Amino acid sequence: MAPADDEQRSVPKVHPGEREQRTGPIGAPAPLRAALPRGMGEPFRAVVLPPFHYAPEGCFPLDLQGEADIAPSTTVNLISFTVPNSQKCRLNGIGFGADDEVGLRFLTWQLLINGDPSQAYGSSKANIGNLSDPSTIIQSATNGQLITLSATMGAGAILPYHIVARITGWLYLETFVPGPA
């Protein structure tokens, strides 16, 4: 009994628009064209990356730090800044540190936008991120808004702790206005 035509083919069928993937015997290198997608003269295609993870072109990096000694049951504003007019602010990282890391167990924090708690970061524990590697957050503000990082030391802390906070992100123009020609 003769095998069907499809079974006799050693190369799989490739439909129009698909790339043919050919490999040699086991241990033999694959052909260069198959090993380098979009290499070898194929047109380049730009990829739009998610804006909340990558800074926009022409932005101004933002890296703010603040510190304070916080006594039990007290609230302190560690970082406060105003977004410049005609600019947007995108916060993408937050981290905390302390002289004694035990103090971070009693610390809660919140981001305030114009004095109102942020919906996403109204009250959070400080166990995310550190000063050298801030954790990812997503928070935006625009045109003259006041951003404040407020920290509260819980009543369970016996003594004041020295707390350091860091916020990273970027500022960028809300609209591009060309300069004089």
N, C-alpha and C positions, 0 to 999 in steps of 0.2 A: 504494500500500500504506500503510495507516494505521499509525502508531506504536503500540506497546503502551501500555496505561494507565500503566505505571510510567515510561515514557519521557516522557510528557506532563506529569508532575508537575514543578513547579519547586522544590518544597520536599521535601527528603529525608524518608523515613519515619523516625519517631521511635518507638522501642519504649517501652512503659510503664516508668517509672523512669528513663529517660534524659532529659537536658536538651536542649531544642531549641536549636541554635546557628544563629541567623539573621544574616546580614550583608547589607548593602545593596550597591549597585554599588561597583566599585572606587573607592576614595578617599572614599566616604561612611562616616561613623562607624557603628559597630555599635550596635544598641539597647542602652540602659543596662543592662537586666536581664541580657543575655548578656555584657556586658563586666565586670560585677561579680559574680563567683561568691559565693554566699551573702550577697549584699547585699539590698536591697529586701525585707526582711521574712521571709526564710527563717530557720528556727531555727538558732541557734548551736550548733556541735558542738565540744566540748573535744577537744584533741589532746594525747595523752600523749607528751612528748618523751623521748628516750633518757636515762636517769639519768646515764650516764657522761659526757655532754657538758654537762649543765646542772645547776646547783646546786639542791638541793631547797629547798622553801619553809621559811623560818625557820632557814637554816643560818648558820654563822659562817664568813666567808671566811678562808682560810689563805694567807698569803704570807710564806714564810720565806726568808731569805738567809744565806749563810755564806761566809767567805773564808779563805784560808790561802796561805802561801808553801809550795810543794811542791817538794822536792828530787828529783832523779832516783832512781828505784827505791824511792820511799817511798809509803806509803799514809796518808791523812789523812781523818778524819771531818769533812766540811764542815758538815753539818746533822744534828742529832739532836733528836728530840722524842718525848714520850710522849702517846699518845692519851688524853684524859681518860676516867675511868670513865663508863660508860653512854652513851658517844658512839661514833660511827663516823667514820672519816676517809676521805676520798676524794681522792687526789692526781690532778690532771688536767693538770699542766704542769711541765716541767723545762727549765731553760736554763743556759748557762754563758757566762762571759766571762773575759777575762784582760787584764792590762796589755799583754802582747805576745801577740797572737792565735796566734802560732806554737806557743805552749805547749799549745794545745788539741789539736794533732796528736798529742801524746804522752800525752794524758790518757785514761784509761778510768775508768768509774764503775760503781757498783752500789748498789742499794737493799737494805738489810738490814731484815728484820722480826724483831724479838727476836733479833738476831744472826745469823739465817740468811739467806742470799741469796734474794732474790725469784726466783720461777721465771721471770717475764717479764723482769726486769732484773738478772740475775745478774752480767753483765759487758758493758758497752756502751761504744762510743766516744763522746766528748764532742762530736761534730759535729752534734748535734741541738739545735735551739732556741738562743736567746740570751736575755739578761737582759730585754730589752724585749718580746720575743715568744716566750714559752716554747713548746716543742713539746708536743703532746698525748701523755700517758701515761695508762694506766689501772691504778691500784693502790689497793687498799683495805686498811684495818686497823681493828681494833675494840678497844674496852674495855681500855685499859691497855697496849697493845702499843707497843714502842719502835721507831720508824722512824729509820733512819740512812742518810744519803747519804755513801757512802765514795768517795774518789777516789784513783787511783794514777797517779803520773807514771812513764812508761816509762823504761827505762834509756838509750834513745836521746837523751833530753834532755841537753844539755850543762850547763845551769845551772838553778837553781830558778826557777819561774814563780809569779807571784801569780795565783791562780785564784779566781773568784767564782762561786757557784752560787745558783740560785733555784728553789724549789719552790712551786707554787700548787695550791690545792684548796679543800676546805671540811670543816668539822666539823658534824655534825648529831646530834640525839638518836637513840639506838637505838630507844627506844620513847617515845611521848608520854605523859607523866604529867600529868593536869590538876591545876592548883593548887587551893587551897581556895576554896570557893564564897563 
